[in-house]
Amino acid sequence: MEIRVLRYFLEVARTGNITHAAERLHITQPTLSRQLKDLETELGKKLFVRSSFSVRLTDEGLLLRKRAEDICEMVDKTAAEFKALDEITGGDIHIGCAESDGIKHLARQIKALQARHPGVRVHLYSGDTSDK
């Protein structure tokens, strides 16, 4: 069972019409019909009751609709999570340092970081050896 075919199935379930679903999916109606037939064969169950101008879900089709929605939601969520791994969205950075002339370099880098990632908050702590 492929995610793509589950998405096709869901579009047909939403529209109630294979021709309209095919148009929305930008595929041909015969291709979509064949994919749905293959899905029914794979599952060994009839998923739709077909009439001249529409389709409606069988009880098995209703079950698959719920499962397909859950599966597609999880796939989309997982893809978004992996995409977000490359993005810094925000957070706190705590830096403890001694006061010195080198602070100006650190300040420039912090400013550049915050320009690129406004959700990042930097907290600087300055002290000496007596601070614990």
C-alpha positions in Angstrom: 0.0 0.0 0.0 1.5 3.3 -1.1 1.0 6.7 0.5 0.3 8.2 -2.9 -2.5 5.7 -3.5 -4.0 6.4 0.0 -4.0 10.1 -0.9 -5.8 9.2 -4.2 -8.3 7.2 -2.2 -8.9 10.0 0.2 -9.5 12.5 -2.6 -12.1 10.2 -4.2 -13.7 9.7 -0.8 -13.9 13.5 -0.3 -15.3 14.3 -3.7 -17.5 11.3 -4.2 -16.6 11.4 -7.8 -13.7 9.7 -9.6 -13.6 12.2 -12.5 -13.5 15.2 -10.2 -10.9 13.6 -8.0 -8.7 12.9 -11.0 -8.9 16.5 -12.1 -8.0 17.7 -8.6 -5.1 15.2 -8.5 -3.9 16.1 -12.0 -4.1 12.5 -13.2 -6.3 10.8 -15.8 -9.6 9.2 -14.7 -8.6 5.7 -16.1 -5.3 5.9 -14.1 -7.2 6.8 -10.9 -9.8 4.1 -11.5 -7.0 1.5 -12.0 -5.2 2.6 -8.8 -8.4 2.2 -6.8 -9.1 -1.2 -8.3 -5.6 -2.3 -7.5 -6.1 -1.1 -3.9 -9.3 -3.0 -3.6 -7.5 -6.1 -4.9 -4.6 -5.7 -2.5 -6.9 -5.4 0.5 -9.3 -8.0 -0.8 -12.3 -5.7 -0.1 -14.6 -3.5 -2.1 -14.1 0.1 -0.9 -16.7 1.9 -3.1 -20.2 1.4 -4.3 -20.0 2.8 -7.8 -22.9 4.5 -9.7 -23.1 6.3 -13.0 -21.9 9.7 -11.6 -20.7 9.1 -8.1 -19.1 6.7 -5.7 -19.8 6.2 -2.0 -17.7 4.3 0.6 -18.6 0.8 1.8 -18.2 0.0 5.5 -14.6 -1.2 4.6 -14.1 2.0 2.7 -15.1 4.0 5.8 -12.6 2.1 7.9 -9.8 2.7 5.4 -10.7 6.4 5.2 -10.1 6.8 8.9 -6.9 4.8 8.8 -5.7 6.6 5.6 -6.3 10.0 7.2 -4.3 8.9 10.2 -1.4 7.5 8.1 -1.2 10.6 5.8 -1.3 12.9 8.9 1.6 11.0 10.4 3.5 11.0 7.2 3.0 14.8 6.8 3.9 15.4 10.5 7.1 13.3 10.2 8.2 15.1 7.0 7.6 18.5 8.7 9.6 17.4 11.7 12.5 16.3 9.6 12.4 19.6 7.6 12.4 21.5 10.9 15.6 19.7 12.0 17.4 22.0 9.6 15.7 25.1 10.9 16.4 27.0 14.1 13.1 28.3 15.3 14.0 29.7 18.6 15.2 29.0 22.1 17.6 30.3 24.7 21.4 30.3 24.7 23.2 31.0 28.0 26.8 32.1 27.8 29.0 32.7 30.7 32.2 34.7 30.0 34.7 37.0 31.5 34.8 40.6 30.6 37.5 41.3 28.0 38.2 43.0 24.7 37.0 39.7 23.0 33.4 40.4 24.0 33.0 42.7 21.0 33.5 39.7 18.7 31.0 37.7 20.6 28.5 40.5 20.5 28.8 40.8 16.7 28.2 37.1 16.3 25.2 37.2 18.6 23.8 40.1 16.6 24.2 38.2 13.3 22.6 35.0 14.8 19.6 37.0 16.1 19.2 38.7 12.7 18.9 35.3 11.0 16.9 33.7 13.8 14.8 36.2 15.7 13.4 33.6 18.0 16.8 32.9 19.6 17.4 34.7 22.9 20.9 35.0 24.2 21.7 35.5 27.9 25.2 36.7 28.8 26.6 36.2 32.2 29.7 38.0 33.3 31.7 37.3 36.4 35.0 36.4 38.0 36.4 33.4 39.9 34.5 34.4 43.1 31.1 33.9 41.4 29.7 30.4 41.7 
